[in-house]
Amino acid sequence: MTQVRVRNAVFDDCAALADMRLRSIARLCSPDHSGNAAAIEAWAGDSGPSKFVEMLDHPEVTLLIAEIEGKRAGLGSSLRDTVTLNYVDPDFRFMGVSKAIMSALEADMVAHGVSKARLFSTRTALPFYLSIGWTITGEGTPKQGTPMSKQLAPPA
């Protein structure tokens, strides 16, 4: 089985993260954008390297990188109790990258006192999140996604 290593991102990762996110959106999220170039561009928005630099500078953001054999394979982030990003490099799909990222993000949230986590899921990722114990908590929209939550620890 392939070993996935998850670590905190550093400033030198930012350009690669921006590229990975765009390639992941374009190649893996077609159920959400149907290959429409304008929809892909709107989704990617202003998420160049500077966006990731801002995230690293924010004291309440956790930004993680997943690696396989020293190669960047995915990225994930959270802000307080909310998972904000979870993307896999298309070359590393179905190798346990998202599961490793989510496990690390959930552990980080618990370490920071979060007992219930939240996220908004794309149509593409919805089956994955359901398979790792997340629950749909409301009606979704195509733009925002489907709201989900997961009890990480007993409430304090």
C-alpha positions as CSV (number, residue, x, y, z in Angstrom):
1,M,0.0,0.0,0.0
2,T,1.2,3.5,-0.8
3,Q,2.4,5.6,2.1
4,V,0.8,9.0,2.3
5,R,2.7,11.6,4.5
6,V,0.9,14.7,5.6
7,R,2.8,17.8,6.7
8,N,2.2,21.5,7.3
9,A,2.6,23.6,4.2
10,V,5.4,26.1,3.9
11,F,5.8,29.2,1.8
12,D,7.9,27.3,-0.8
13,D,4.8,25.1,-1.5
14,C,2.5,27.9,-2.5
15,A,3.0,28.0,-6.3
16,A,2.7,24.2,-6.4
17,L,-0.5,24.3,-4.3
18,A,-2.1,26.8,-6.6
19,D,-1.2,24.7,-9.7
20,M,-2.4,21.5,-8.0
21,R,-5.7,23.0,-7.0
22,L,-6.5,24.2,-10.5
23,R,-5.6,20.9,-12.1
24,S,-7.7,19.1,-9.6
25,I,-10.7,21.3,-10.2
26,A,-10.3,21.0,-14.0
27,R,-9.7,17.2,-14.2
28,L,-11.4,15.7,-11.2
29,C,-14.5,17.8,-10.5
30,S,-16.3,17.5,-13.8
31,P,-19.6,16.4,-12.1
32,D,-19.6,20.0,-10.7
33,H,-18.5,22.0,-13.8
34,S,-19.3,19.7,-16.8
35,G,-16.0,20.7,-18.4
36,N,-17.3,24.3,-18.9
37,A,-14.2,26.5,-19.0
38,A,-16.0,29.6,-17.6
39,A,-17.3,27.5,-14.7
40,I,-13.8,26.2,-14.0
41,E,-12.3,29.7,-14.1
42,A,-15.1,31.0,-11.8
43,W,-14.4,28.2,-9.3
44,A,-10.7,28.6,-9.4
45,G,-11.1,32.4,-9.0
46,D,-8.2,34.3,-7.6
47,S,-6.3,31.4,-6.1
48,G,-2.8,31.9,-7.3
49,P,0.2,31.4,-5.0
50,S,-0.6,34.6,-3.1
51,K,-3.9,33.1,-1.8
52,F,-1.9,30.3,-0.2
53,V,0.6,32.8,1.2
54,E,-2.3,34.6,2.9
55,M,-3.6,31.3,4.3
56,L,-0.1,30.5,5.8
57,D,-0.1,34.0,7.4
58,H,-3.5,33.5,9.0
59,P,-3.1,32.3,12.6
60,E,-6.3,30.2,12.6
61,V,-5.8,28.4,9.3
62,T,-4.2,25.0,9.0
63,L,-2.8,24.3,5.6
64,L,-1.6,20.8,4.9
65,I,0.3,19.0,2.1
66,A,0.0,15.3,1.4
67,E,3.0,13.7,-0.2
68,I,3.7,10.3,-1.7
69,E,7.3,9.4,-2.2
70,G,8.3,13.0,-1.8
71,K,5.9,14.3,-4.4
72,R,3.1,16.7,-3.5
73,A,-0.1,14.7,-3.9
74,G,-2.8,16.8,-2.3
75,L,-3.7,19.7,-0.1
76,G,-6.2,20.5,2.6
77,S,-7.0,23.3,4.9
78,S,-9.3,24.3,7.7
79,L,-10.3,27.5,9.5
80,R,-11.4,26.9,13.1
81,D,-14.1,24.3,12.8
82,T,-14.5,24.3,9.0
83,V,-12.7,22.3,6.4
84,T,-12.1,24.8,3.6
85,L,-10.0,22.9,1.0
86,N,-9.4,19.3,0.1
87,Y,-7.9,18.7,-3.3
88,V,-5.9,15.8,-4.8
89,D,-3.4,16.0,-7.6
90,P,-5.0,14.1,-10.5
91,D,-1.9,11.9,-10.8
92,F,-2.5,10.6,-7.2
93,R,-6.3,9.9,-7.3
94,F,-7.6,6.9,-5.4
95,M,-4.3,6.4,-3.4
96,G,-5.7,7.4,0.0
97,V,-4.6,11.1,-0.3
98,S,-8.0,12.7,0.7
99,K,-8.5,10.2,3.5
100,A,-5.1,11.1,4.9
101,I,-5.7,14.8,4.6
102,M,-9.1,14.6,6.3
103,S,-7.7,12.4,9.1
104,A,-5.0,15.0,9.7
105,L,-7.4,18.0,9.5
106,E,-9.9,16.3,11.9
107,A,-7.1,15.4,14.4
108,D,-5.8,19.0,14.2
109,M,-9.3,20.4,14.9
110,V,-9.7,18.1,17.9
111,A,-6.3,19.2,19.2
112,H,-7.7,22.8,19.0
113,G,-10.8,22.0,20.9
114,V,-13.3,21.5,18.1
115,S,-15.8,18.8,18.8
116,K,-18.0,19.2,15.7
117,A,-16.5,20.0,12.2
118,R,-18.2,21.5,9.2
119,L,-17.6,21.7,5.4
120,F,-19.4,22.3,2.2
121,S,-19.1,19.4,-0.3
122,T,-19.0,19.4,-4.0
123,R,-21.1,16.8,-5.9
124,T,-17.8,15.2,-6.8
125,A,-16.7,14.7,-3.2
126,L,-20.0,14.0,-1.5
127,P,-19.8,10.2,-1.7
128,F,-16.3,10.3,-0.3
129,Y,-17.3,12.5,2.7
130,L,-20.3,10.2,3.4
131,S,-18.0,7.2,3.4
132,I,-15.8,8.7,6.1
133,G,-18.6,9.5,8.5
134,W,-19.7,13.0,7.5
135,T,-23.5,13.8,7.5
136,I,-25.5,16.1,5.2
137,T,-26.9,18.8,7.4
138,G,-29.0,20.9,4.9
139,E,-30.0,21.7,1.4
140,G,-27.0,22.5,-0.9
141,T,-26.6,24.8,-3.8
142,P,-24.5,24.4,-6.9
143,K,-22.3,27.3,-6.0
144,Q,-21.9,26.7,-2.3
145,G,-22.1,22.9,-2.2
146,T,-23.8,20.6,0.3
147,P,-23.4,21.5,4.0
148,M,-22.1,18.6,6.1
149,S,-20.8,18.0,9.6
150,K,-19.1,15.4,11.6
151,Q,-18.9,14.9,15.4
152,L,-15.2,14.6,16.1
153,A,-15.3,14.3,19.9
154,P,-18.0,14.4,22.6
155,P,-19.2,18.0,23.2
156,A,-17.4,19.6,26.1
